[in-house]
Amino acid sequence: MKLLVAEDEPKTGAYLQQGLTEAGFNVDRVMTGTDALQYALSETYDLLILDVMMPGLDGWEVLRMVRAAGKDVPVLFLTARDGVEDRVKGLELGADDYLIKPFAFSELLARVRTLLRRGSGSPTQTTLKISDLEVDLLKRRAIRAGKRIDLTAKEFALLELLMRRRGEVLPKSLIASQVWDMNFDSDTNVIEVAVRRLRAKIDDDFEPKLSLSPLAFGTLKAAFYAMLLAAPLAICAAFYTAYFMAPALRRKVKPVIELMEALPTVILGFFAGLFLAPYLENHLPGIFALLLLMPLGILLAAYLWSRLPESIRLRVPDGWEALLLIPVILLVGFGSLEVSGHMENWWFGGDMRLWLTNEMGIPFDQRNALVIGLAMGFAVIPTIYSIAEDAVFSVPRSLTLGSLALGATPWQTLIRVVLLTASPGIFSALMIGMGRAVGETMIVLMATGNTPIMEANIFEGMRTLAANVAVEMPESEVGGTHYRVLFLAAMVLLIFTFVMNTLAELIRQRLRRKYASL
């Protein structure tokens, strides 16, 4: 419970603060009546301990202003003024108790606990409860599921602080000032150790949090949405650059795409979590319009190009036509995002996120699988593209020329000759890209909510095996059950990738034998 001590004598104030803190209370200490009034009105306290003679405002005036502000917090006067008229004045102003200096600390502590037990009639002042965890602030006990949990004074104070500030992100400096003394060095790892020990006592024997099913599901979910974006783009780009693009242009384009693979995933994760996730949330209609209209726009541009007079089309060298799509892509992308707000107002009541949640019953988290699909897909594309492009480009030129000489069109040659011959390499590219997506850690760690749920919803997050190991390994006790389960998760990930790569190699060898005669 939280107390305010207003005492202008430094030694007495420090003595009170130390004694009450050791008794398990969170104590704020001030030395002037002005500060006492400011703290009492701006913070929530369970008890005020006031001296009468203080700089600025005296204790009488502080109490009068606190009561005038409607605060019914219990007040105990601790003062050297021992006259009967002083005691009567304090009690008539609204004090709940009056103790004269010098005093015995044991008596002060007993009076404090009596006042707190008496309280203001609200049960929340003596008991905190979250789910099956209940904390008795007077008896200094923590009980979960009917079982008492033994806590030290600091652990109890830390638990009380966290329960009172539930749902808030607390800085280390605040925890240090509330649970330890104000001069505590928050740059050490004492707070992390204390939180880890408290979590072990509160959670380890009660919550079934060691299941690997949500983590395996999250791993496959993240890889699926990443491959859904990366595989078509990378494979189609590989076919075009290796088979249709002019050699001079290919020598410029391929290194640029492969250079994307050198971008650190921590940078991609940071970008996805800090910028991409909120941007997608605010431009959902535009993003879906972009994904839908971009292929249509490219097909329409290709059709219009084919209908132009041959004299115009021949001005563009063979294999350089792709450069004409750059303005098309920019125009479609800009137009889709520009009309996003208008589409949201026309069709989704001004907020597509709320429309999905309220009208469609689809939960929406800002950091979700769509963000992961875009960010991790961007990271996987260079891997798939590079291997697949090399496979397509390595198809013997004699096969393609022979097919064309026999009357096949370039597209027929691509589908029936080049694709089949290069299929082992293309399949290898897909499997390596899949393995890259399965084992990715930093992007998933930074760009999703890391919630271990089993939902295929693209608008909800997930937690993967790799991210779970990275998040929880620093907090696990070496040799403990949690520690061993994390190693089991890493082993499951290793076995999964091993089995997947083994099957991929078997399929690749079969494809190679089947089409080796071409």
C-alpha positions in Angstrom: 0.0 0.0 0.0 1.2 3.5 -0.7 1.9 6.1 2.0 2.9 9.8 2.0 5.2 11.0 4.8 5.5 14.8 5.2 8.4 15.5 7.7 10.7 18.5 7.5 13.4 17.0 9.8 15.6 15.0 7.4 16.8 12.3 9.9 13.2 11.6 11.2 11.9 11.5 7.6 14.5 9.1 6.5 13.9 6.9 9.6 10.2 6.8 8.9 10.6 6.0 5.2 13.1 3.2 5.9 11.0 1.6 8.7 7.7 1.8 6.7 9.4 0.5 3.6 10.9 -2.5 5.5 7.3 -3.1 6.8 6.2 -3.6 3.2 4.8 -0.2 2.2 5.5 2.0 -0.7 6.5 5.3 0.8 6.9 8.8 -0.8 8.6 11.4 1.4 8.4 15.2 1.2 9.9 18.0 3.4 7.5 20.9 2.9 3.8 21.5 3.3 3.6 22.8 -0.3 5.0 19.5 -1.7 2.8 17.5 0.7 -0.3 19.2 -0.7 0.8 18.7 -4.3 1.5 15.0 -3.9 -1.7 14.4 -1.9 -3.8 16.0 -4.6 -2.0 14.6 -7.7 -1.3 11.0 -6.5 -3.4 8.3 -4.9 -2.4 7.3 -1.4 -3.8 5.0 1.2 -2.6 7.1 4.2 -1.0 10.5 4.8 1.4 11.0 7.7 1.7 14.7 8.3 3.9 16.8 10.6 2.3 20.1 11.8 5.2 22.5 11.7 6.6 22.5 8.1 7.9 25.1 5.7 5.4 26.6 3.3 2.1 25.3 4.5 1.6 23.8 8.0 0.0 20.5 8.5 -3.3 22.1 9.5 -3.6 23.9 6.2 -2.5 20.8 4.2 -5.3 18.7 5.8 -7.9 21.5 5.3 -7.1 21.8 1.6 -7.0 18.0 1.1 -10.5 17.7 2.7 -11.8 20.7 0.7 -10.7 18.9 -2.5 -12.9 16.0 -1.6 -10.1 13.6 -0.7 -11.2 11.2 2.2 -7.8 9.6 2.5 -6.9 8.6 6.1 -4.6 11.1 7.8 -2.3 10.6 10.8 -0.7 13.6 12.5 2.9 12.9 13.8 4.0 16.0 15.6 5.8 17.4 18.7 2.8 19.6 19.5 1.4 17.8 22.5 -1.2 20.3 23.7 -4.8 19.1 24.2 -6.1 22.0 22.0 -3.7 20.9 19.2 -4.9 17.3 19.3 -8.5 18.5 19.3 -7.9 20.9 16.4 -6.3 18.2 14.3 -9.1 15.7 14.9 -11.7 18.3 14.2 -10.1 19.3 10.9 -10.5 15.7 9.8 -7.5 13.8 11.0 -8.1 10.1 11.8 -5.3 9.8 14.4 -2.8 11.9 16.3 0.6 10.7 17.6 3.0 12.8 19.6 6.8 12.9 19.2 8.9 11.2 20.5 7.2 8.0 19.6 7.9 4.2 19.4 8.0 3.0 15.9 6.1 -0.1 16.8 3.2 2.0 18.0 3.2 4.1 14.9 3.2 0.9 12.8 0.3 -0.5 14.7 -1.7 2.8 14.3 -0.9 2.8 10.5 -2.2 -0.7 10.1 -5.3 0.0 12.1 -6.1 3.0 10.0 -5.5 1.1 6.8 -7.6 -1.8 8.1 -10.4 0.7 8.9 -9.9 2.3 5.4 -12.6 4.2 3.7 -15.1 1.4 3.3 -13.8 0.3 -0.1 -12.6 -3.3 -0.3 -10.2 -2.5 -3.1 -7.9 -0.7 -0.6 -7.2 -3.9 1.3 -7.4 -6.5 -1.5 -6.1 -6.7 -5.0 -7.3 -9.5 -7.3 -6.6 -10.4 -10.9 -8.1 -13.7 -12.1 -7.2 -16.3 -9.5 -4.4 -14.3 -8.0 -5.5 -12.4 -4.8 -3.3 -10.2 -2.7 -4.2 -9.2 0.9 -2.5 -5.9 1.5 -3.0 -5.9 5.3 -2.0 -9.5 6.0 0.8 -9.2 3.4 -0.3 -12.5 1.7 -0.5 -13.6 -1.9 -2.8 -16.5 -2.8 -3.3 -18.1 -6.1 -5.9 -20.9 -6.8 -6.2 -21.3 -3.0 -2.5 -21.8 -2.5 -0.4 -19.4 -0.6 2.7 -18.0 -2.2 5.7 -17.1 0.0 7.1 -13.8 -1.0 9.8 -11.5 0.4 9.0 -7.9 1.3 10.5 -6.6 -1.9 8.7 -9.2 -4.0 5.4 -8.4 -2.4 5.9 -4.7 -3.0 6.8 -5.4 -6.6 3.7 -7.5 -7.1 1.5 -4.9 -5.5 2.9 -2.2 -7.8 2.4 -4.3 -10.9 -1.1 -5.2 -9.9 -2.1 -1.6 -9.1 -0.6 -0.4 -12.4 -2.0 -3.3 -14.5 -1.9 -2.7 -18.2 0.7 0.0 -18.0 4.3 -0.1 -19.2 6.4 0.8 -16.2 10.0 2.2 -16.6 12.7 0.8 -14.5 13.2 4.1 -12.8 9.6 4.1 -11.6 9.9 0.5 -10.3 13.1 1.4 -8.6 11.6 4.4 -6.8 8.5 2.6 -5.7 9.9 -0.7 -4.6 13.5 0.3 -3.7 14.7 3.6 -2.4 15.0 6.7 -4.6 18.7 6.5 -5.0 18.6 3.0 -6.5 20.8 2.4 -9.5 18.3 1.3 -12.2 21.1 0.5 -14.7 21.8 -2.8 -12.9 19.9 -6.0 -13.6 18.4 -6.2 -10.1 14.9 -5.3 -11.4 15.1 -8.0 -14.1 16.2 -10.6 -11.6 13.5 -9.6 -9.2 10.8 -9.8 -11.9 12.1 -13.1 -13.1 11.9 -14.6 -9.6 8.5 -13.1 -8.9 7.2 -14.5 -12.2 8.6 -17.9 -11.4 6.8 -18.0 -8.0 3.5 -16.6 -9.4 3.3 -18.5 -12.7 5.4 -21.6 -12.9 3.2 -23.9 -10.7 -0.1 -22.6 -12.0 -0.2 -21.8 -15.7 0.2 -24.3 -18.5 2.4 -22.1 -20.7 4.8 -24.8 -22.0 2.7 -26.0 -25.0 4.6 -26.0 -28.4 1.4 -26.2 -30.5 0.8 -22.5 -30.8 4.4 -21.9 -31.6 4.5 -24.5 -34.3 1.3 -23.1 -35.7 2.7 -19.6 -35.6 5.9 -20.7 -37.4 3.9 -22.2 -40.3 1.5 -19.2 -40.4 4.3 -16.7 -40.7 6.1 -18.8 -43.4 2.9 -19.3 -45.3 2.0 -15.6 -45.6 5.6 -14.7 -46.4 5.7 -17.4 -49.2 2.3 -16.3 -50.5 3.8 -13.0 -51.4 7.4 -13.9 -52.2 7.0 -17.1 -54.3 4.9 -15.7 -57.2 6.9 -12.5 -57.4 10.3 -14.2 -57.2 9.6 -17.0 -59.6 7.9 -14.8 -62.2 10.8 -12.3 -62.0 13.3 -15.1 -62.4 11.6 -16.3 -65.5 11.4 -12.9 -67.1 15.0 -11.8 -66.3 16.5 -15.1 -67.4 14.3 -15.8 -70.5 12.9 -12.6 -71.8 15.0 -9.7 -70.6 17.8 -8.2 -72.7 21.3 -9.4 -71.4 22.5 -5.8 -70.9 19.5 -5.0 -68.7 19.7 -8.4 -66.9 23.3 -7.6 -65.8 22.0 -4.5 -64.1 18.7 -5.8 -62.6 19.9 -9.1 -61.1 22.7 -7.7 -58.9 20.3 -5.1 -57.5 17.8 -7.7 -56.5 20.4 -9.9 -55.0 21.8 -6.9 -53.1 18.5 -6.8 -51.2 19.5 -10.0 -49.4 22.3 -8.2 -47.7 19.9 -5.9 -45.9 19.9 -6.9 -42.1 16.7 -8.4 -41.0 16.8 -6.4 -37.8 16.5 -3.3 -40.0 13.5 -4.8 -41.8 11.9 -5.8 -38.5 12.4 -2.3 -37.1 11.0 -0.7 -40.2 8.0 -3.1 -40.2 7.2 -2.6 -36.5 7.7 1.1 -36.4 6.4 2.3 -39.7 4.8 -0.4 -41.8 2.4 -1.8 -39.2 0.7 1.6 -38.3 0.8 2.6 -42.0 -1.1 -0.5 -43.0 -3.6 0.0 -40.2 -4.4 3.5 -41.5 -4.4 2.6 -45.2 -6.0 -0.9 -45.3 -8.4 -0.2 -48.2 -5.5 1.2 -50.2 -3.3 -1.8 -49.5 -5.9 -4.3 -50.7 -6.7 -2.1 -53.7 -3.0 -2.1 -54.5 -2.7 -5.9 -54.3 -5.8 -6.3 -56.5 -5.2 -3.5 -59.1 -1.5 -4.0 -59.6 -1.8 -7.2 -61.6 -4.8 -5.9 -63.5 -2.9 -2.6 -64.3 0.1 -4.5 -65.6 -2.1 -6.8 -67.7 -4.0 -3.8 -69.1 -0.7 -2.0 -69.9 0.6 -5.1 -71.7 -2.6 -5.4 -73.7 -2.5 -1.8 -74.7 1.1 -2.1 -75.7 0.3 -5.1 -77.9 -2.4 -3.0 -79.7 -0.1 -0.2 -80.6 1.2 0.1 -84.1 4.2 -2.1 -84.9 6.2 1.0 -85.9 6.0 2.3 -82.3 6.7 -1.0 -80.6 9.8 -1.6 -82.7 11.3 1.5 -81.3 11.8 -0.2 -78.0 14.7 -2.8 -78.2 13.7 -6.4 -77.6 13.9 -7.3 -73.9 13.7 -3.7 -72.6 9.9 -3.5 -72.5 9.8 -4.1 -68.8 11.1 -0.5 -68.2 7.8 0.7 -69.6 6.0 -0.8 -66.6 7.8 1.5 -64.1 5.4 4.4 -64.6 2.4 2.0 -64.6 3.5 0.5 -61.2 4.1 3.9 -59.7 0.8 5.3 -61.0 -1.3 2.3 -59.7 0.5 2.3 -56.4 0.1 6.1 -55.8 -3.5 6.0 -57.0 -4.5 3.1 -54.7 -3.0 4.7 -51.6 -4.3 8.1 -52.5 -7.9 7.0 -52.7 -7.6 4.8 -49.5 -9.3 7.3 -47.3 -12.1 7.9 -49.7 -12.8 4.2 -50.0 -12.7 3.9 -46.2 -15.4 6.6 -45.9 -17.5 5.3 -48.8 -17.6 1.6 -47.9 -16.4 1.0 -44.3 -17.9 3.9 -42.3 -14.7 5.8 -42.0 -12.7 3.0 -40.3 -12.1 -0.3 -41.9 -10.5 -1.8 -38.8 -13.6 -1.2 -36.7 -15.8 -2.4 -39.6 -13.9 -5.7 -39.7 -14.2 -6.1 -35.9 -17.8 -5.0 -35.5 -19.5 -6.0 -38.8 -17.5 -9.0 -39.8 -16.4 -10.3 -36.4 -12.8 -10.4 -37.4 -10.3 -9.3 -34.7 -7.6 -6.9 -35.8 -4.2 -6.4 -34.3 -1.9 -3.7 -35.5 1.1 -6.0 -35.7 -0.3 -9.0 -37.6 0.4 -11.6 -40.2 -0.2 -9.2 -43.1 2.7 -7.1 -41.8 4.9 -10.2 -41.4 3.9 -11.4 -44.9 5.0 -8.1 -46.5 8.2 -7.7 -44.5 9.4 -11.3 -44.4 8.3 -11.7 -48.1 10.6 -8.8 -49.0 13.4 -10.6 -47.2 12.8 -14.0 -48.8 12.3 -12.8 -52.4 16.1 -12.3 -53.2 16.9 -15.9 -52.0 14.2 -17.5 -54.2 14.8 -15.2 -57.1 18.6 -15.7 -57.2 18.5 -19.5 -57.2 15.5 -19.8 -59.5 16.9 -17.3 -62.0 20.2 -19.2 -62.2 18.2 -22.5 -62.8 16.2 -21.0 -65.6 19.2 -19.2 -67.2 21.3 -22.5 -67.1 18.8 -24.3 -69.3 20.7 -25.2 -72.5 20.1 -22.7 -75.3 19.9 -25.5 -77.8 16.6 -26.7 -76.1 14.9 -23.4 -76.4 16.2 -22.8 -80.0 15.1 -26.2 -81.0 11.6 -25.7 -79.6 11.3 -22.4 -81.4 12.6 -23.9 -84.6 9.8 -26.5 -84.5 7.2 -23.8 -84.4 6.5 -23.3 -80.7 5.9 -19.8 -79.4 8.1 -18.3 -76.7 5.4 -18.9 -74.1 5.0 -22.6 -75.2 8.7 -23.0 -75.0 8.8 -21.5 -71.6 6.0 -23.7 -70.1 6.8 -27.0 -71.8 10.6 -26.9 -72.1 12.3 -24.3 -69.8 10.0 -24.8 -66.8 10.3 -28.5 -66.8 14.0 -28.5 -67.3 14.6 -25.9 -64.6 12.0 -27.4 -62.2 14.6 -29.0 -59.8 16.3 -25.7 -59.3 13.1 -23.8 -59.0 11.8 -26.3 -56.4 15.1 -26.0 -54.5 14.7 -22.2 -54.5 11.2 -22.5 -53.0 12.4 -24.9 -50.3 15.4 -22.8 -49.4 13.1 -19.7 -49.2 10.6 -21.6 -47.1 13.4 -22.6 -44.7 14.5 -19.0 -44.5 11.0 -18.0 -43.6 10.6 -20.7 -41.0 13.8 -19.8 -39.2 13.4 -16.0 -39.4 13.6 -14.5 -35.9 14.2 -10.7 -35.9 11.4 -9.7 -38.3 8.8 -11.8 -36.5 10.2 -10.7 -33.1 9.9 -7.0 -33.9 6.9 -6.8 -36.3 4.3 -9.0 -34.6 2.6 -9.1 -31.3 4.3 -12.3 -30.3 1.0 -13.7 -28.9 1.0 -17.5 -28.9 -2.5 -18.0 -30.5 -3.7 -20.6 -33.0 -5.7 -18.4 -35.4 -5.3 -18.3 -39.2 -6.7 -14.8 -39.3 -4.3 -12.6 -41.4 -5.2 -9.7 -39.1 -3.9 -11.3 -35.9 -0.4 -12.0 -34.8 1.5 -15.1 -33.8 4.6 -16.3 -32.0 7.1 -18.6 -33.8 9.5 -21.1 -32.4 12.5 -19.1 -33.2 11.1 -15.9 -31.8 9.9 -17.7 -28.6 13.5 -19.0 -28.0 14.9 -15.5 -28.5 12.3 -13.9 -26.2 12.3 -16.3 -23.3 15.8 -17.8 -23.1 17.3 -14.8 -21.2 14.6 -15.1 -18.5 14.8 -18.9 -18.1 16.5 -20.5 -15.2 19.5 -22.6 -16.3 18.6 -26.2 -15.8 14.9 -25.6 -15.1 11.9 -26.9 -16.8 11.4 -23.7 -18.8 15.0 -23.8 -19.9 14.7 -27.4 -21.1 11.4 -26.7 -23.0 13.1 -23.9 -24.9 15.8 -26.3 -26.0 13.0 -28.7 -27.0 11.5 -25.9 -29.1 14.8 -25.3 -30.8 15.1 -29.1 -31.4 11.6 -29.2 -32.9 12.6 -26.3 -35.2 15.8 -28.1 -36.2 13.9 -31.4 -36.9 11.3 -29.5 -38.9 13.8 -27.9 -41.2 15.8 -31.1 -41.5 12.7 -33.1 -42.5 11.6 -30.4 -44.9 15.0 -30.1 -46.6 15.3 -33.9 -46.8 11.9 -34.2 -48.6 12.8 -31.3 -50.8 16.1 -33.0 -51.9 14.2 -36.2 -52.6 11.7 -34.4 -54.7 14.4 -32.4 -56.5 16.3 -35.6 -57.4 13.1 -37.2 -58.8 12.4 -34.1 -60.9 16.0 -34.1 -62.1 15.8 -37.7 -63.2 12.4 -37.3 -64.8 13.3 -34.3 -67.0 17.0 -35.1 -67.6 16.2 -36.5 -71.0 14.9 -33.2 -72.3 
